[in-house]
């Protein structure tokens, strides 16, 4: 294997490593909010279902 081929292969491998690291460093997209609106009845039913009775 010649020096030029070795150098080119090494550069390609390092580029792949750095590309993978850059991809891992980017923060994930924030969760998307649903489209539309929530009525008062919807809010009340969610609150009632989320409350647990103490025994």
Secondary structure, DSSP 8 states (H G I E B T S, - for coil): --HHHHHHHHHHHHHHHHHHHHHHHS--------SS---HHHHHHHHHHH-----
